Every structure is written in C-alpha cells, then in structure tokens.
C-alpha cells in the first residue's frame, strides 16, 4: 500500500511540475522576443514594404506554429530547458549585442535569429529536440530577402556559378567578372540568377522537411549540404541554358522564369526523396522520454543578463556612419549631349533622405534619354542597383547582354517594362573617380577615362568594401532609352 501511495504522490508532483515547466518555457521564448525587439521591428518594416517579399514573415510564423504544435503534443512531458542549448543561446545573443550597430545588419540579424531558434529548441522534450534541429535552418531562412542578401551573397555565388557554367559550356567561353563572354557576346548573371533565392528557399525546405520527418542532427546536416550542392548544380544548368539561348536572341520572360522553376522543382523532389530515405534509415522516432535535467540556474541567469543587455543595446548603439560626400559637381555633357536636371518627384525626394551620398537626374537634350547620376564617398548599400529603383516603381526587369563603351568600360543592361506600356532599355556602370581630378563642367568621358569600373552594384561593393581598395569616390551612371 505504501508503494502505491509513493507512486501516486510522484505522479501528483510530476503533474504539478508540468504547468511550471510550461510557464518557464513560455517565459524563455517571450524573453528572447523582447531581447531581440529591434531586429523583429526591422524585419516587420521590411516584410511589409511593397518592394520586399513577405515570405519570410509567413515562414517564421509557420516555424513558431510548428514549435507550438510539438509543445502541445508533448504537453505532459515538458522538461526544464536544456542547459547546453541555453548556454549556446546566450553566446549567440552575445554575438548580437556585439555586432549590433557597428557591423552590417545582416550579421546581427543572423545572430538574433539563431538565438531565437535555439531558444525554441531548448524548450522541447529531450528526444524531440534532437529531431527538430531543422528549426534553426527554418528560422534563418525567414530573414528578409532583399538588396542586402543579393549584395553580400549574390556576387560570390554569381562568380562560382559563372565559373562552373564556363567549364560546362566548353572552350571559347570566358568568365568576365559576374558574366560570361564568347568574345563578342557578354551576358551578366543577374541577381535572380545568382542562386541566392534558390539557396534560401532550399534552406527553408530542408528545415521544414527535417522537422516534419523528425530527422536527427547528422541527417539534417547531410541534407543541408546536399541542398546547397543541388541548388548550385541546378542554378549552373540554368545559367548554361540561358546563355545558349541568349546568343540566338532575346530570351522570353516565361522561359527565363521557367528554367528557374524547373531547377528548383528538381531540387525539391530530390531533397524530399533523400529526407524520406534518411527517415527509413534511422527508423521510427521514439516518443520523448520523461528524463529531466537539474541545476539550471547558472545558464538561465546568464541568458537573462545577456537578454537585458540585448534589449538595451539598440537604444544606445550607433550604426556605422559614412563620410559625407562634400561639395558635389557633375559633368555637363554625357555621350556628347548636354543634359538638364529634372526636379525630383515625391518618391525620389524620399529616397534622397535615405541615400548616403548625393544624386541628380535629368534628360539628355538631343536624344531625350533620361540619366541618373549618383555619388558616394565610401561603400554603402543605399547605392543599390538601378533595377531596384525600377522595380519599386512597378517595372518588370529582364537582363540584356552587356555593352562596352569606347573607353573599354563594361556596362550591364536590362529591359524595364511597365504595365501601362512604357518600355525602357537601361544601361548602368559604377566608376571609381578621384575627387581631386574632377573638373567642374567637364564631360563624363573626361571623368571616366582610365578609371576602374564595375557593371553592377554587387561587384562594385565587394571591390570597394575591401580594406585599402583605393576607391575614394564612386560615380554611378544609369542611362535609360525609350523603346
């Protein structure tokens, strides 16, 4: 009788502990959300912006909903949070504290998102969390995808994809920066073809599949590596096909997008098959046990102190500043024509308030072409590619073959189409100019004679942001012609 009473009392104690553990888990997650409020507020503004995709918001909500479902499924077996995951979470949150402000936003955002993912994992049952490490990839794939991703990761990926494509296409095809050239025909691998979007969606798919199929840590890592490899192979094949077709003429938009959909579809099918194979290999997932860990005080208190610091840092930290451009002069003639300045509209005036430099736009008097001139004194992501401006105004952009001017500078080109029927061919180039050599009232060719140039924003940023790059001032030129 006494033994039965002891078991009954232990059951009552365990039953009373479950709500307490649930409250601890909820407090941990809520505390992480409060600690990372600045990042979440930044994400919210980007997700709701008209020129940013909102897929990150929905994927994050889906990840949190999946975590809540796992917690509800194991509601009778909720343990204290994992000690080592809490400690790791505190380390990543500390990385967020150190990098917020003086370093690129993407770095601090990555630290914060990883800390939140580790916090979600820490609250799951011991065996359950082993089968849910894909939540980390899932949460990281929820980062807003925009100009920053394409600038930091798009250019290196374009170099890799371009090199692989030049090898597959055989002799006579050379890698020219982020483009492919056969000597007379040069095609740049644009941002959508860089593989950033496919790599991000692949990471999201791997995170979702590994959590839903309850894969362990090692199969999750292997599937993530396989996803990166398949995305790289699929995107390389896409670039090869588009280059071959572009040599015969302009590539239709549906074909441009169709090759990307086909490459991603094949990647998804292979990844899903690999996940199911891994699942069969590891056998049926066991139901989480009831074993709990004790002695949680030091990691929890450590995380609490770092969390308070993380919540306060955005109130005091200053982001890295930029040197002012100073007195700005502009060339009087472009392509042999004088140009007259066009007053900015409301949207362009708002852009001037956020742009870290100076800019002007106008119309070439004889041909009627429009021109946008921008200057900055050091690398800044606000000097983005011209396609972003056109997309923000509702245009649909598609890449055209590159154009080389008489001085040897390579210009990237794209076609911009608006639903109202307006169609433009736009070429752009980024020049490194010496402020001391600029002659007020000179011509653009005088300014750019013998200077370094880059055909797109990503290649310029990667070159100019390097230490001792020698880029003192940048002049970005975009010329649009009505078709």
C-alpha positions in Angstrom: 0.0 0.0 0.0 2.8 2.3 0.8 4.4 1.7 -2.6 1.2 2.6 -4.4 0.9 5.7 -2.3 4.5 6.7 -3.2 3.9 6.2 -7.0 0.6 8.2 -6.6 2.4 11.1 -4.9 5.2 11.1 -7.5 2.5 11.3 -10.2 0.9 14.3 -8.4 4.3 16.0 -8.2 5.0 15.4 -11.9 1.5 16.7 -12.8 2.1 19.8 -10.8 5.5 20.4 -12.4 4.2 20.4 -16.0 2.4 23.8 -15.7 5.5 25.2 -14.0 7.8 24.0 -16.8 5.4 25.3 -19.4 5.5 28.7 -17.8 9.3 28.6 -17.8 9.4 27.7 -21.5 6.9 30.5 -22.3 8.9 33.0 -20.3 12.1 32.0 -22.1 10.6 32.4 -25.5 8.9 35.7 -24.6 12.2 37.0 -23.1 14.1 36.2 -26.3 11.4 38.1 -28.3 11.8 41.1 -26.0 15.6 40.9 -26.2 15.5 40.9 -30.0 12.8 43.5 -30.4 14.9 45.8 -32.5 15.6 43.0 -35.1 12.0 41.9 -35.2 10.8 45.5 -35.6 13.3 45.9 -38.5 12.0 42.7 -40.1 8.4 43.8 -39.7 9.2 47.0 -41.6 10.9 45.1 -44.4 8.2 42.4 -44.7 5.5 45.0 -45.1 7.5 47.1 -47.6 6.0 47.0 -51.1 9.3 46.1 -52.8 10.2 43.3 -50.3 8.7 39.8 -50.4 6.8 38.8 -47.3 7.6 35.1 -47.5 10.0 35.5 -44.5 7.1 36.5 -42.3 5.0 33.5 -43.2 7.8 31.1 -42.9 8.7 32.4 -39.4 5.1 32.1 -38.3 5.0 28.6 -39.7 8.1 27.7 -37.7 6.7 29.1 -34.5 3.4 27.3 -35.1 5.2 24.0 -35.7 7.1 24.5 -32.4 3.9 25.2 -30.6 2.4 22.1 -32.1 5.3 20.0 -30.8 5.0 21.5 -27.4 1.3 20.7 -27.3 1.9 17.2 -28.5 4.3 16.6 -25.6 2.4 18.7 -23.1 2.6 16.0 -20.4 6.4 15.7 -20.8 7.6 19.3 -20.7 11.1 19.3 -19.2 13.2 22.2 -17.9 15.0 23.9 -20.7 18.3 22.3 -21.9 21.3 23.6 -20.1 23.7 23.5 -23.1 21.2 24.9 -25.5 20.5 27.8 -23.1 24.3 28.4 -22.8 24.7 28.3 -26.6 21.7 30.6 -27.0 23.3 33.1 -24.6 26.5 33.0 -26.7 24.6 33.9 -29.9 22.7 36.6 -28.2 26.0 38.0 -27.0 27.1 38.0 -30.6 24.0 40.0 -31.5 24.9 42.5 -28.7 28.5 42.9 -30.0 27.6 43.3 -33.7 24.5 45.5 -33.4 25.3 48.9 -34.8 28.9 48.9 -36.0 28.6 45.9 -38.2 26.3 45.1 -41.1 22.7 44.4 -40.1 22.6 41.0 -41.7 25.3 39.8 -39.2 23.4 40.9 -36.1 20.1 39.7 -37.5 21.7 36.2 -38.1 22.9 36.1 -34.5 19.5 37.1 -33.2 17.6 34.6 -35.4 19.9 31.8 -34.4 19.5 32.7 -30.7 15.7 32.6 -31.1 15.8 29.2 -32.8 18.0 27.8 -30.1 15.6 29.1 -27.5 12.7 27.3 -29.2 14.7 24.0 -29.3 15.7 24.3 -25.7 12.1 24.2 -24.5 11.3 20.9 -26.3 11.4 17.5 -24.8 15.0 15.9 -24.9 14.4 13.4 -27.7 12.1 15.7 -29.5 14.7 18.5 -29.8 17.2 16.0 -31.3 14.7 15.5 -34.2 13.9 19.2 -34.6 17.3 20.9 -35.2 16.0 21.9 -38.7 14.2 24.7 -36.8 17.5 26.6 -36.9 17.6 26.5 -40.7 13.9 27.2 -40.9 14.2 30.4 -38.8 17.4 31.6 -40.6 15.6 31.2 -44.0 12.9 33.6 -42.6 15.4 36.5 -42.8 14.0 39.2 -45.2 15.4 38.6 -48.7 16.3 41.9 -50.4 19.1 44.0 -51.7 21.4 43.1 -48.8 21.2 39.4 -49.5 21.9 39.9 -53.2 24.8 42.2 -52.5 26.6 40.1 -49.8 25.9 36.7 -51.2 24.7 37.2 -54.8 28.1 38.3 -56.2 30.2 35.5 -54.8 27.5 33.0 -55.9 27.5 34.5 -59.4 31.2 34.1 -59.6 31.0 30.4 -58.6 28.1 29.7 -60.9 29.7 31.6 -63.8 32.9 29.6 -63.4 31.1 26.3 -63.4 29.0 27.4 -66.4 32.1 28.4 -68.3 33.6 25.0 -67.7 30.4 23.1 -68.8 30.0 25.3 -71.9 33.4 24.3 -73.1 36.2 26.3 -74.8 35.7 29.8 -76.1 33.6 30.9 -73.1 35.4 33.1 -70.6 34.3 34.3 -67.2 34.2 38.1 -67.2 33.5 39.2 -63.7 30.0 38.1 -63.0 29.3 37.5 -66.7 30.0 35.0 -69.5 31.6 36.1 -72.7 32.3 34.4 -76.0 34.4 37.4 -77.2 31.6 39.2 -79.0 28.6 38.4 -76.8 28.6 39.1 -73.0 25.8 38.2 -70.7 25.8 39.0 -67.0 24.3 36.7 -64.4 21.8 38.9 -62.8 20.7 38.8 -59.1 17.7 36.4 -59.7 20.1 34.0 -61.5 22.8 34.2 -58.8 21.2 31.4 -56.8 20.5 33.4 -53.6 16.8 33.0 -53.8 17.0 29.3 -54.7 19.5 28.7 -51.9 17.3 30.5 -49.4 14.2 28.5 -50.4 16.2 25.3 -50.4 17.3 26.0 -46.8 13.7 26.7 -45.9 12.6 23.4 -47.5 15.4 21.4 -45.7 14.4 23.0 -42.4 10.7 22.1 -42.9 11.3 18.6 -44.2 13.8 17.6 -41.5 11.4 18.8 -38.7 8.4 17.1 -40.2 10.3 13.8 -40.9 11.9 14.0 -37.4 15.5 13.6 -38.7 18.4 13.6 -36.2 21.2 16.1 -36.2 23.6 14.2 -38.6 21.0 13.5 -41.3 19.9 17.1 -41.0 23.4 18.4 -41.6 23.9 16.0 -44.6 20.5 17.1 -46.1 21.5 20.8 -45.7 24.8 20.1 -47.5 23.0 18.2 -50.2 20.6 21.0 -50.6 23.4 23.5 -51.2 25.0 21.3 -53.7 21.8 20.7 -55.6 20.9 24.4 -55.7 24.4 25.1 -57.1 24.1 22.5 -59.8 20.6 23.4 -60.7 21.4 27.1 -61.0 24.6 26.4 -63.0 22.5 24.3 -65.5 20.0 27.2 -65.7 22.7 29.8 -66.5 24.1 27.5 -69.2 20.7 27.1 -70.9 20.0 30.9 -70.7 23.4 31.8 -72.1 23.0 29.4 -75.1 19.5 30.8 -75.8 20.6 34.5 -75.4 23.3 34.0 -78.1 20.4 33.4 -80.5 18.3 36.4 -79.5 16.4 37.8 -76.6 15.2 35.3 -74.1 11.4 35.4 -73.3 10.4 36.1 -69.7 8.4 32.9 -69.4 11.5 30.9 -70.4 13.7 32.8 -68.1 11.5 32.1 -65.1 10.5 28.6 -66.3 14.1 27.4 -66.2 14.4 28.6 -62.6 11.1 26.9 -61.6 12.3 23.6 -63.2 15.7 23.7 -61.5 14.1 24.4 -58.1 11.4 21.7 -58.7 14.0 19.1 -59.3 15.9 20.2 -56.2 12.8 19.9 -54.0 12.0 16.4 -55.4 15.5 15.1 -54.8 15.7 16.6 -51.3 12.3 15.2 -50.3 13.3 11.7 -51.5 16.6 12.0 -49.6 14.8 13.0 -46.4 12.4 10.0 -46.7 15.4 7.7 -47.2 17.2 9.1 -44.1 13.9 8.7 -42.2 13.7 5.0 -43.1 17.4 4.5 -42.2 17.1 5.9 -38.7 13.8 4.1 -38.0 10.7 5.3 -36.3 11.3 8.2 -34.0 10.8 7.3 -30.3 8.4 9.1 -28.2 10.2 11.7 -26.0 11.0 10.3 -22.5 10.4 11.9 -19.1 14.0 12.3 -18.1 14.7 15.8 -16.9 17.9 17.7 -16.1 18.6 19.7 -13.0 20.8 22.5 -11.9 19.5 25.0 -14.5 20.3 28.2 -12.5 23.6 29.4 -13.9 22.7 29.2 -17.7 19.3 30.7 -17.2 20.7 33.6 -15.2 23.4 34.1 -17.7 20.9 34.2 -20.6 18.7 36.6 -18.6 21.6 39.1 -18.1 22.6 38.9 -21.8 18.9 39.3 -22.8 18.6 42.5 -20.8 21.8 43.9 -22.4 20.5 42.9 -25.8 17.2 44.7 -25.2 19.0 47.9 -24.2 21.9 47.9 -26.8 19.7 49.2 -29.7 18.7 52.2 -27.6 22.4 53.3 -27.3 24.3 51.8 -30.2 25.0 53.8 -33.2 25.3 52.2 -36.6 28.4 52.7 -38.7 28.5 56.1 -40.2 29.6 57.2 -43.7 31.8 60.0 -44.7 29.9 62.9 -46.2 30.4 63.4 -50.0 31.3 67.0 -49.5 30.9 69.5 -52.4 29.4 67.7 -55.4 30.0 68.6 -59.0 28.5 66.8 -62.0 29.6 66.5 -65.7 27.9 68.9 -68.1 27.9 66.5 -71.1 27.1 62.8 -71.3 27.6 60.8 -74.5 28.3 64.1 -76.3 25.0 65.7 -75.2 24.2 68.4 -72.6 21.6 67.4 -70.1 19.2 69.4 -68.0 18.2 68.5 -64.4 14.7 67.1 -63.7 13.2 68.1 -60.4 12.6 65.0 -58.2 9.1 63.8 -57.5 7.9 62.8 -54.0 9.2 59.2 -54.2 12.7 60.3 -55.4 12.7 63.0 -52.7 12.1 60.3 -50.0 15.0 58.3 -51.5 17.3 61.4 -51.2 16.6 61.5 -47.4 17.8 57.9 -47.0 20.6 57.8 -49.6 24.1 58.2 -48.1 25.6 60.4 -50.8 24.3 62.8 -53.4 22.4 62.3 -56.7 20.8 64.1 -59.5 18.8 63.1 -62.6 18.0 64.7 -65.9 17.3 64.4 -69.6 19.8 64.5 -72.4 18.6 67.4 -74.6 19.1 65.9 -78.1 18.1 62.2 -77.7 15.6 62.7 -74.8 17.2 59.8 -72.8 17.0 60.1 -69.0 20.1 59.9 -66.9 20.6 59.2 -63.2 23.9 60.2 -61.6 24.8 59.2 -58.0 27.9 59.8 -55.9 29.1 58.4 -52.6 32.4 58.7 -50.7 32.5 55.1 -49.3 30.7 51.8 -49.8 27.1 51.9 -48.9 24.2 49.5 -49.6 22.0 52.5 -50.4 23.9 52.8 -53.7 21.9 49.8 -55.0 21.5 48.5 -58.5 19.2 50.6 -60.8 16.9 47.6 -61.2 15.7 48.1 -57.6 14.6 51.6 -58.4 12.6 50.5 -61.5 11.0 47.6 -59.6 9.9 49.9 -56.8 8.0 51.9 -59.4 6.2 48.9 -60.7 8.5 47.9 -63.7 9.3 44.4 -64.6 13.1 44.0 -65.4 14.8 41.4 -67.5 18.6 41.1 -68.2 20.1 42.0 -71.6 23.5 41.4 -73.0 26.3 43.7 -71.7 27.6 46.8 -73.7 31.2 48.0 -73.8 31.9 51.7 -74.5 34.7 53.3 -76.4 36.9 53.5 -73.3 36.6 49.8 -72.6 34.2 50.1 -69.7 31.6 47.3 -69.5 28.0 48.3 -68.8 25.3 46.0 -67.7 21.9 46.4 -69.4 18.3 45.4 -68.7 14.9 45.9 -70.1 12.3 47.6 -68.0 8.6 47.2 -68.8 5.7 48.9 -67.0 2.1 47.6 -67.1 1.0 50.9 -68.7 3.1 50.1 -71.8 6.2 52.1 -71.1 9.4 50.1 -72.1 13.0 51.3 -71.5 16.4 49.9 -72.2 18.7 50.8 -69.3 22.5 50.6 -69.0 24.5 51.2 -65.9 28.1 51.4 -64.7 29.9 52.2 -61.5 33.1 54.3 -61.7 35.8 54.9 -59.2 36.7 58.6 -59.6 39.3 60.8 -57.9 37.7 63.8 -56.3 40.9 65.8 -56.9 40.8 65.1 -60.6 37.2 66.0 -61.2 36.8 69.1 -63.3 33.6 71.0 -62.8 31.8 71.3 -66.1 33.7 68.6 -67.9 32.3 65.6 -69.8 31.5 62.2 -68.4 34.2 60.7 -70.7 36.8 63.0 -69.1 35.8 61.8 -65.6 35.9 58.1 -66.5 39.0 58.0 -68.8 41.3 55.3 -67.4 39.5 54.7 -64.1 38.3 51.4 -62.6 34.6 50.5 -63.3 32.1 47.8 -62.4 29.0 46.9 -64.3 26.7 46.2 -61.3 26.3 47.3 -57.7 27.3 43.9 -56.1 30.7 43.7 -57.9 31.4 47.3 -57.1 30.5 46.9 -53.4 32.7 43.8 -53.0 35.6 45.6 -54.6 35.2 48.9 -52.8 34.5 47.5 -49.3 37.8 45.7 -49.2 40.5 47.3 -47.0 42.8 49.6 -48.9 40.6 49.2 -52.0 41.7 52.7 -53.3 38.1 53.6 -54.2 37.9 57.2 -52.9 34.6 58.2 -54.5 32.1 56.3 -56.7 30.1 57.8 -59.5 27.2 55.6 -60.6 25.7 56.3 -64.0 22.4 54.9 -65.4 21.0 55.9 -68.8 17.5 54.9 -69.9 16.3 55.0 -73.5 12.7 54.7 -74.6 11.9 51.7 -76.8 
